[in-house]
């Protein structure tokens, strides 16, 4: 599996894909946080806070992560190399995990440079250091888990088709529904009696919980459960393609 993981990582950074994803993520967030005037601008708000970053990042990842994962299996199927991949001494689960962890690494690489934002806001506080670091680290953990789910969804969507563009669209739609769709459903009259349970089924409620700086085991179990579900579904799809 390590050989497959190394291959996937090498492909990410031997082409412009990996660099474009990281650059777009950092550029988009930096422009809204520091350049564009308005409520999202840290300097204009007058508060030493990264709330804007943690509000925007899930939406930016919503499109960038599927862009990374859309070729994982779709391109293999279109080029005919998927059958060759099946001949390697790897189980279906190892193949899925190899591609999954490669996407996870790219997400981590894109998040690490944003620690500069933390240092900047820390120094801009009055007095310096007047910052809710507990909330920030909780938000980072929540954002990382959210991105892990996006990667799992993207890998699953890529296994469903041989067309990377179709895989991208499926992944974006599924990620959107899981992130915010249940919030919309909970506001409908038909779900008024169970709206609390409906909200809990979506990512946003658990992400917001972590953003408050409270790392609840229920939130972690939710994220791990959803990730495991999509990885297992991807494994099942791969098995069905062997038939």
C-alpha positions in Angstrom: 0.0 0.0 0.0 2.9 2.3 0.7 4.0 2.0 -2.9 0.5 3.0 -4.1 0.5 5.9 -1.6 3.9 7.1 -2.9 2.7 6.8 -6.5 -0.4 8.9 -5.8 1.5 11.6 -3.9 4.1 11.7 -6.7 1.4 12.2 -9.3 -0.2 15.0 -7.3 3.0 17.0 -7.1 4.5 16.0 -10.5 1.7 17.8 -12.2 0.1 21.2 -11.5 -2.9 19.7 -9.7 -1.4 19.6 -6.2 0.2 23.0 -6.5 -3.0 24.6 -7.9 -5.2 23.2 -5.1 -2.9 24.4 -2.4 -2.3 27.8 -4.0 -6.0 28.4 -4.7 -7.0 27.5 -1.1 -4.4 29.8 0.3 -5.0 32.6 -2.1 -8.7 32.6 -1.8 -8.6 32.7 2.0 -5.8 35.3 2.1 -7.7 37.7 -0.2 -10.8 37.6 1.9 -9.0 37.8 5.2 -6.5 40.5 4.4 -7.1 42.2 1.1 -10.8 42.5 0.1 -12.6 45.1 2.3 -15.7 44.2 4.2 -16.9 42.1 7.1 -14.5 39.2 6.2 -11.4 41.4 6.5 -9.6 40.9 9.8 -8.1 44.4 9.7 -11.5 46.0 9.0 -13.4 44.0 11.6 -11.3 45.3 14.5 -11.3 41.9 16.2 -8.4 39.5 16.5 -10.4 36.5 15.3 -10.1 33.8 12.6 -13.9 33.1 12.5 -14.1 34.2 8.9 -11.4 31.7 7.9 -13.2 28.8 9.5 -16.5 30.0 8.0 -15.1 30.1 4.4 -12.7 27.2 4.4 -15.3 24.4 4.4 -16.9 26.0 1.3 -13.6 26.4 -0.5 -12.7 22.8 0.3 -16.2 21.8 -0.9 -14.9 22.4 -4.5 -11.1 21.9 -4.2 -11.2 18.4 -2.5 -13.4 16.9 -5.2 -11.1 18.5 -7.8 -8.3 16.5 -6.3 -10.1 13.2 -5.8 -12.1 13.2 -9.1 -9.3 11.4 -11.0 -8.5 8.8 -8.3 -10.5 5.9 -9.8 -12.2 7.6 -12.7 -9.0 8.2 -14.6 -7.8 4.7 -13.9 -11.0 3.4 -15.4 -10.9 5.6 -18.4 -7.3 4.9 -19.2 -7.7 1.1 -18.6 -5.1 1.0 -15.8 -7.7 0.0 -13.2 -7.5 -3.7 -14.2 -3.7 -3.4 -13.9 -4.1 -2.1 -10.4 -6.3 -5.1 -9.5 -3.4 -7.4 -10.5 -1.1 -5.9 -7.8 -0.7 -7.8 -4.5 -3.1 -5.5 -2.7 -6.6 -6.0 -1.3 -9.4 -3.7 -2.4 -9.3 -2.0 1.0 -5.6 -1.3 0.6 -6.1 0.2 -2.8 -8.9 2.5 -1.4 -6.8 3.5 1.6 -3.8 4.2 -0.5 -5.7 6.7 -2.6 -7.6 8.1 0.4 -4.4 8.9 2.4 -2.8 10.5 -0.6 -5.8 12.9 -0.7 -5.6 13.4 3.0 -1.9 14.4 2.8 -2.7 17.1 0.2 -5.4 18.5 2.5 -2.9 18.6 5.4 -0.3 20.3 3.2 -2.8 23.0 2.3 -3.8 23.6 5.9 -0.3 23.9 7.4 0.6 27.2 5.8 -2.5 28.8 7.3 -0.9 28.7 10.7 0.7 32.0 9.5 -2.8 33.4 10.0 -2.8 32.3 13.6 0.5 34.0 14.3 -0.6 37.2 12.5 -3.9 37.5 14.4 -2.1 36.6 17.6 0.3 39.5 17.2 -2.5 41.9 16.0 -4.4 41.4 19.3 -4.7 44.1 21.8 -2.7 43.2 23.8 -0.8 40.7 21.7 -2.0 37.2 22.5 -5.6 38.3 23.2 -6.9 35.4 21.2 -9.2 32.4 21.8 -6.6 29.7 21.0 -8.8 26.9 22.3 -11.5 27.8 19.8 -8.9 28.1 17.0 -7.4 24.7 17.6 -10.8 23.2 18.0 -11.8 24.8 14.7 -8.6 23.4 13.0 -9.4 19.9 14.2 -13.0 20.2 13.0 -11.9 21.6 9.6 -9.4 18.7 9.2 -12.0 16.1 10.0 -14.5 17.8 7.6 -11.9 17.7 4.9 -11.3 14.0 5.6 -15.0 13.4 5.0 -14.7 15.3 1.7 -11.8 13.2 0.6 -13.7 10.0 1.5 -16.8 11.2 -0.5 -14.6 12.2 -3.4 -12.9 8.8 -3.6 -16.3 7.2 -3.5 -17.7 9.4 -6.3 -14.6 8.7 -8.4 -15.2 5.0 -8.1 -18.7 5.3 -9.5 -17.7 6.6 -13.0 -14.9 6.7 -15.6 -15.5 10.4 -16.2 -13.6 12.7 -13.8 -15.9 15.6 -14.4 -19.0 13.5 -13.5 -17.1 12.3 -10.4 -16.4 16.0 -9.5 -20.0 16.9 -9.8 -21.2 13.9 -7.8 -18.7 14.6 -5.0 -19.6 18.3 -4.8 -23.3 17.5 -4.6 -22.9 14.8 -2.0 -20.5 16.9 0.1 -22.9 19.9 0.0 -25.9 17.7 1.1 -23.9 16.2 3.9 -22.4 19.5 5.0 -25.5 21.8 5.0 -28.4 19.9 3.4 -29.6 18.4 6.7 -29.8 22.0 8.2 -32.3 22.9 5.4 -34.3 19.6 6.0 -34.5 20.3 9.7 -36.3 23.6 9.0 -39.0 21.9 7.0 -42.4 21.4 8.7 -42.3 17.7 8.0 -39.3 17.3 10.2 -40.3 19.7 12.9 -40.7 17.0 15.5 -37.3 15.4 14.9 -35.4 18.5 13.7 -32.7 18.0 16.4 -32.0 14.5 15.1 -31.9 15.7 11.5 -29.4 18.4 12.3 -27.2 15.9 14.0 -27.0 13.9 10.8 -25.2 16.7 9.0 -21.5 17.7 9.2 -22.2 21.4 10.0 -23.6 20.8 13.5 -20.5 18.7 14.5 -18.1 21.1 12.9 -19.7 24.1 14.7 -19.4 22.2 18.0 -15.7 21.7 17.5 -15.3 25.3 16.5 -16.3 26.3 20.0 -13.1 24.6 21.3 -15.0 21.6 22.7 -13.6 18.3 21.4 -16.6 16.0 22.1 -16.1 12.3 21.6 -19.5 12.2 19.9 -18.4 14.6 17.2 -15.2 12.6 16.6 -17.2 9.3 16.4 -19.5 11.0 13.9 -16.7 12.0 11.6 -14.9 8.7 11.9 -18.2 6.8 11.2 -19.0 8.8 8.1 -15.4 8.4 6.8 -15.5 4.6 7.4 -18.9 4.4 5.7 -17.7 6.0 2.5 -14.4 4.0 2.5 -16.4 0.8 2.8 -18.8 1.8 0.1 -15.9 2.6 -2.2 -14.4 -0.9 -1.4 -17.8 -2.4 -2.4 -17.9 -0.5 -5.7 -14.4 -1.7 -6.5 -15.4 -5.3 -5.7 -18.4 -5.0 -8.0 -16.1 -3.8 -10.9 -14.2 -7.0 -10.6 -17.3 -9.0 -11.5 
